[in-house]
């Protein structure tokens, strides 16, 4: 089952840096060749390539055998709500050792309490010739954020407003313990003085698991959005090349904090890649714009399933459930990019592939979140549709989704990449 492959992807991706690195490994195993942004590119028709930016974002593409007349693209994100590690010691009580952390993205704070945590990310290490960024994951139960006992807050079950500086600083150990810096140096096999800087985040230690009476559900950290990151990648790898259609996979970082970074969806990453491809393939300005106008993109980020205990929170006319199929997401205020044209084309592709589709929209009185599609559209003007898997407990430390949905989403992405989708005019497509 694809859910097992997805759970393996999640377990190997405790940080955005690990997610991009593991995606690169899977791509290389499928014959894709690495490129570097600071080097000159020489591209071969029919070949697949990938390039990373900041080690946390990745764009892969498979060239057609002729000059591309269109691009079929997917986009997902590598980051999830968490806590960024600022320092390896928070001053305060002389007995307890705590890390200094700061919230990253909008998370359900209560879900992070009283569970084993550790740290993952990258560390910049001084080398003989300069400096090198290395991935690190302390594979041990290292930290916890203890809750305050109910005896000391008798009304806690009536609601609690979490102060991140007071309530959410993780307990690391007791006086006399080795520092986090020392543990990192030991893990990397260097002296602690060689550690120059880091980008580290907290991550839950719970392993992904299948659950339910018939195994119909699975639970894991970071299902949002590694579920879509994996499914889009699986779709690209399993799809064959095409004669005149190019295929692109985008994995962006920093969606949870607005995408406005050098490696986010609002950056020049995708435009830069498209421009360099066009240069290598000797495409003039007209040919580039014609190809973009004939393209389509799937913006892949998960949607809210109907909650079993709070069914009234879902729109009565657009209710999605785990294992109900790929979710197509609508928003009248354009937080999602879906319109009748892009949704209809995507539904037709899924119908042909035998993949079920369901429709999501927020209640009229419940504003929804945003994702990367409408932001990416500000950089590259391509028709888009927002899709994803239905899930529960979004932005919690551990989330839940349907075991069949990874298969559905990967199958939909593969069918999209393999489709003969061709623009015939404004508002007209052939499949």
N, C-alpha and C positions, 0 to 999 in steps of 0.2 A: 504493500500500500504506500501511496505517496506520503501519507501522514508520517511514516517512519523516516523517510528521507527528509521531510521538513523538520521533524524533531531533532534529527542529527544536525541539520543546518543551524537551528537555533542554539543547540548545545555548543556548537563550535564557534558561535558568534556572540560572546559575552559583551562585546563593545562594537561600535561602528567600524573600528579599525580591523577587528577580527572578521567582521561580516564581509568587508571588502576583500580581505586577504583570502578568505575561504571561497568567495565567489570567483576570484582570480584563479585559484587552484582548480576549481571545477571547469572553468573555461579552458584552461591550458590542457586539462585532461580530454577535452572535446576538440582539441586542435587549434584553439584560438591563440594568437601570438601577442606577446606584450609589446606595448609602445611606451615611450617616455615623452612627456610634454616638452622637455627641454632639448630633445633631439629631433633631427630631420626625419620625416616619415617617408617611406617608400612602400606603396600599397599594391597588392596584386588582386585583380578581379577574382571573385569567388572565395577569397580567403576571409577568415574571421580574425578580429583583433580586439584588444581591450587596452584601456589606459586608465590610470587612477589619478586622483587629485587629493592631496592632503592625507593620503592613505585611508581615507574614510568614505570617499565617493569613487564610483567606477562607471565608465561607459564602455560597453562592448558593442561591436557592430560586425555584421557579416555582409560583405560586398556582393552585389549581383555580378553576373558574368559580363554584363554590358553597363554602360553609364546608367546610374539609377534614375528612373523616371518618377520614383516615389520612394518614401520611407515608411515602414511600419515600425512603430516605436512603442515601448512600454517604459513606465517610470514608477519606481517605488523608493522608499527611503530606508536608510540603514540605522537610524537612531531611534531611541525610545526614551520616555521620561525616566529620569534617574536622579542621582546626586553626584555632582562633580567633586572630586577630592581637591581641596585647596592646600592643606598642610598636613603633615603627618603627626601633628600634636596640637590639640586645642587646649589652651591654658585654662585652668580652673581648679577643680579638686585635685589635691596632691596624690590621692590614691588611685583614682581612675584615669586611664589613658583613653582619650577620644580623638578621632580624626576631625578635622575641620572640613565641612562639606557645604555645598550650596546647591539648591534645587536646580535641575535642568528640565525644562518643560513642565507641563501641568499634570501632576500625578495624584493619585489617591494616597495621601500620606499614611492613613491608617493601615493600608495593606502592606506597608514596609516594616511595621513594628513586629518585634518578637519572632523574627525568623533569621536563620543563618544567612549571612551576606559575605561577599568578598570584594576584591577590586580587580579591574581589568582595564586595559587600554594600551598606551604606548609610553615609552620612556626614552628620552634623548640621552645617549651615552657618549662620553668622550672616548675617542679612539686615538691610536697613534698618529693617524693622519688627519684628524678632524673630529667629526661627530656623526653618530648614526642613530636613527630612530628604530627601536626594537619593540615588538609586541610583547605584552606580559599579561599573564593571568595567574593569579595565586590560587591554585586549585585546592582550596581548603576552606573549611568553615572558620572564618576569620573574625567576623564582626557581627554585631546585632544592635538594633535600636530598641532599647527596652521601653515598654510603655509604663506609665505611672499606675501603680496599683489602684484598684477601684476604691480601696479603703481611704485613699488620699484624695479622691475626686469622686465623691458619691454620685454626682449627677452626670458622669461621663457618658452613660448610655442615652442621655438626652441630647447629645451632640457636643462636639469639641472643635474649637478652632485651633488648628495647628500652627504654631510659630516655628518656622524652620530653624531659627537660630537656637531656640530653647528646647524644642521637642524632638528634633530630627538629627541631632549630631550622634554618630554611631560610637558605641563602646568598643574599644580596640583591645583593651587588656588592663592590667594593673601595674603599678609602679614596679620597675625592674624588668619589664618585658622589653624585648628588642623592638626598635622603632620600625615603622613601615619602610623607611628608607633602607634600613639594614636588610629587611626581608626581600625587598625588590633587588638589591644588589646581590644577595645570595642567589635568588632565582635566576638572575641574568649572568651570574658568574663573573662579576666585576667588583672592584672596590667601591664603597659607597661614595667616595669622593668623585668617582667617574660619572655619577648621575647628575646631569645638568638641569633637566626639567622633565615634567610629565604631563600627560593628559590621561587622567584616570577617572573611572566612574565606579559607583557601587553596582553590584549585580546580585540578584537572588541566587541562592545555591540550589533551589529546587530543580530537579531534572524534569524534562518534559515527560508526561505520562499520558497513556490512553485510559479513559475512565468511562463509566456508564455501564448499565446492565449488559449491553451487547457491544461495549467498546465504541459506542457511537460518538463519543466526545473525546477531546484531548485538551490537556491543560499544560501551560508552559509560560515562562516569562517571555516578553518581547514578541508575542504573536503579532501585535501591531508594531512594526510593519514587516517583520521578517517573514511572515506568512506570504505576503505579496512579493517581497524581494525574492524569495525562493521560487515561487510559482512562475513569475515572469522569466527568471533565469532558466528554469527547467523548460519553459516553452520555447525559448530561443535555442537552447542546446539541442532539443529534440526535433526542432523544425529543420527542414532541408533548405538549401539555398534556392534562390530564384533567378530568373534570367535578367529581369529589369527592375526588380524590387529589392531595395536594401533593407536590412533588419537591424534595429538598434535597441539596446537594453540600457537603461539609465538607473543607477543606484545613487541617490543623493543623500548627503548628510544634512543635519540641522533642520529638518522639517518641523520638529517639535518646538523649535524656538524661532520660527518664522522664515527659514530658508534664506535669509539675507546675508549669507557668508560666501566666501570664495569658492566653497565646495557645495553650496546649496542650490536649490532649483532656481533661485533668482540670480545666480551667477552667470558668467559667460561660458561655463563649462561646455554645455551642449552646443551653443553657437560656435565656439572655438573648434570643437571636434568636427562639426559639419563643414565649416570653412576649410579646415585642413584636408578633409576628405575630398572636397570639391577641387582644391588646388592640385592634389595628387592625381585626380582623375581628369584634369584639364576641363572642368566644367565652367562655362562662363556664367556671368551674373544671371542671364535669362534662364539658363538651364537649372541653376540652383533654385531660383524662385519657383519655377515650374514644378520641380521635384517636391518642394515644400508644400505647394498648394495642393498637390495630389496625395499628400501624406495623411496619416492618422495616428493618434497616440492614445494608449490606454494609461490613464493615471490611476495607479493601483494602490489603494489604501483601504483598510477594513471599515466596515459599517457596523452599527449597533443592532444586534439581534434583539427581538422582543425578550424582555427580562421576565422569567417565570414568576417573580414576586412583585413586579411592578409593571404589569402589562399596560397600565394606563399611560405610561411614559412614551409609548410608541404611537405613531400616527395610525389611526384606525383603518385608513384606506391603503396604507403601504407598510405592511408588516413583514419583516424578514426573519428567518429562523435558521439555526445551524442545520447543515446538510440539505438546505433548500435550494442550493445552487449559487452561482455567481451573483453578487449583488451589483445592480446598476443604481447609482446614487444621483438624485436630483436635488437641486436647490434653486428656488426662484431668485434669490439674491446673488446667484452666480458664485457661491463658495465652491460649488462643483461645476465642472465644465460641460456636463451632459446636456444635450439638447435632443430633439426628436430625430434629427438626422444621424447624429453619431450613435445614439442609443439604438436606433433602428438597424443601422449597419452592423453594430456589434451583436444584436440579437439574431440577425440573419446568419452571421458567422457561427454563433453558438448553436442555433437550430440545426444547421448543416452538420455540425460536429456532434450533435446529440447531448449537448451540455445544458442543463437547466439554468434558467435565469430568473431572479426575483428583483423586485423594485423597492428601493428605500427612499423615503423622504422624511424629514423631521415633522413633528407636530407643528401646526401653524403658530402655536404660542411657545415653542421651544427652539431657540436659536441653536443651530448646529455648529460644529467645529469646521475648520478649514483644512485643506490639504495642499499638495504641491502642484496639482494640475493648473489651477487658475493662476498661480505664480509663474510657473514655467511658461505659460502662454504669453506672459509679458516679454519673454526673451525670444521665443520662437513661435511664430503664428501658425499653428497647426490645429486642425479640428481634433477635439479630444472627447473622451467619455470617461467618467469616473466610475471605477469598479472596485471590488474587493470581496472579502469573505465576511459573513455574518459572525460576530463574536460577542461574548459577554465580558463584563468587567474591564472594558477598555481603559487603559492607563493605570491599571492596578499593577502591583509588583508581579502578580501571576494572573494570567487571563485564560479564558476557556472558549473553544470553538468546536465545530463539528468535524469528525474524522474523515468524512467524505469530501469536504470542501476543498482541501488541498488538491485532490485529483481533479475536481471540477475546474478550479481556477487555472491549474497548469494546463489542462486540456484546452480550455478556452484560449489561453495565451498561445499555445502551439498552433491551434487552428487559425488564429488571427495572423500569426507570422507566416503561415503556409497559404493564406488566402490569396486569391487573384483580385483583390480589391483594387478597383481602378476608377478614378474620377472621370466622369463623362461630361460634366458641366456643373455649374453651381447648384447643388442640391440633387445631383444625379450620380449614382455609382453603379457599377456592375461588379459582380462577385466572381 
